[in-house]
Amino acid sequence: MKITSKIVHVGGCTDEKTGAISTPIYQTATFRHPALGQSTGFDYTRTKNPTRMAAEEAIALLEEGAGGCAFSSGMAAVTAVLMLYNSGDHLAVVSDCYGGTYRVLDKVFSRLGLSVTFADTSDVRTVAAAVTPATKGILVETPTNPLMKIADIRGIVALARRHGLHTIVDNTFLTPYFQRPLTLGADLVIHSGTKYLAGHNDLLCGLVAAREKELADRVAFIQNSTGGVLSPGDSWLLIRGIKTLALRMDKHDSNARQIAEWLVRHPRISAVHYPGLDGHPGKELHDSQASGYGGMLAFEVDEAALAPRILSRVKLVKFAESLGGVESLITFPAVQTHADIPPALREELGITDRLLRLSVGIEDAGDIIADLAQAII
Ligand SMILES: Cc1ncc(COP(=O)(O)O)c(C=O)c1O
């Protein structure tokens, strides 16, 4: 079956009694035991819940993994993966990662003895140079957030395998509809499901899928032990959102291509970062590992004073954090999503006070362009 069909049928219900098409919300904390020593397969919702299980099976199916786990936020999913490692271990992590991932590594896991080297993952040689005898994993985002740099997933997997490390890919920006890292050899995929998977800016959730059952079981053990699980109601909303993922991603992608091309020609825009543009340094590599470019782009304006002016003038496009929902959102990474990255490092990475990030929604592309046109003055 093609992924478009798989997406529509996620979370299908197998209730013979009623024939319900949609998996119900099993709003229960606990489950009655049939008899001493017996279980229905469900005992307590932190451990396993039928609605959450349907969401977990969905992510495993779409990412082509052996198992999946659903968490109460993307950061809970990132945290559960980081908990696979021990004090004294080291990770190589994409340098312009999501600011929250930087923060949890820098402020929380560093206290617990997990060390990190941030590396430009668009060059496998830079990642190789960051590997030490203590390294246990390489964490990449591709495209990166917000600069849309591309990492060579196959190249990083090869490097990781030579050293016996995990390859972890945060696949939030593209979703399994456009990119399936586990099929390229990655060990773990992480999602902020809050974004494209749920797709409507109405819930927080996080997902992990693992290529092998042993690793999926270890993440599930951490999930049950630490408890950051997705609620039954939000699991249902996530499944509902996923069902239109293919339609939404195609529209995000075609809108973003048109907007990126329009921005390139705008006299006040000095750079546009979008992997679908000819001339993007990672385009060819991206095309070799993904089937679309998605709806995220970043652009630089020609003077710092213009950035806040655009944020105050947009109308259809909302000035708000987050991404991946049906509504177009614009953010100022240096002061919002990436504020926790120290200013000098931000500047070095190119996350300047002239850079804005646009999550292109599924409105009419002409309307989004008209809104940007009246704002960029
Ligand atoms: C790439 C990426 N990973 C992880 C996260 C964290 O997800 P959440 O906000 O659902 O905790 C985000 C949030 O913006 C993100 O953009």
PDBQT file of the ligand as one rigid body, heavy atoms in Angstrom, charges set to zero:
ROOT
HETATM    1  C1  LIG A 401      12.109  20.181  15.366  1.00  0.00    +0.000 C 
HETATM    2  C2  LIG A 401      11.427  20.194  16.704  1.00  0.00    +0.000 A 
HETATM    3  N1  LIG A 401      11.650  19.177  17.578  1.00  0.00    +0.000 NA
HETATM    4  C3  LIG A 401      11.054  19.153  18.782  1.00  0.00    +0.000 A 
HETATM    5  C4  LIG A 401      10.218  20.175  19.204  1.00  0.00    +0.000 A 
HETATM    6  C5  LIG A 401       9.566  20.114  20.573  1.00  0.00    +0.000 C 
HETATM    7  O1  LIG A 401       8.219  19.790  20.445  1.00  0.00    +0.000 OA
HETATM    8  P1  LIG A 401       7.037  20.241  21.456  1.00  0.00    +0.000 P 
HETATM    9  O2  LIG A 401       6.899  21.722  21.330  1.00  0.00    +0.000 OA
HETATM   10  O3  LIG A 401       5.872  19.459  20.958  1.00  0.00    +0.000 OA
HETATM   11  O4  LIG A 401       7.463  19.847  22.826  1.00  0.00    +0.000 OA
HETATM   12  C6  LIG A 401       9.955  21.235  18.336  1.00  0.00    +0.000 A 
HETATM   13  C7  LIG A 401       9.052  22.331  18.769  1.00  0.00    +0.000 C 
HETATM   14  O5  LIG A 401       8.954  23.369  18.140  1.00  0.00    +0.000 OA
HETATM   15  C8  LIG A 401      10.579  21.251  17.050  1.00  0.00    +0.000 A 
HETATM   16  O6  LIG A 401      10.375  22.263  16.192  1.00  0.00    +0.000 OA
ENDROOT
TORSDOF 0
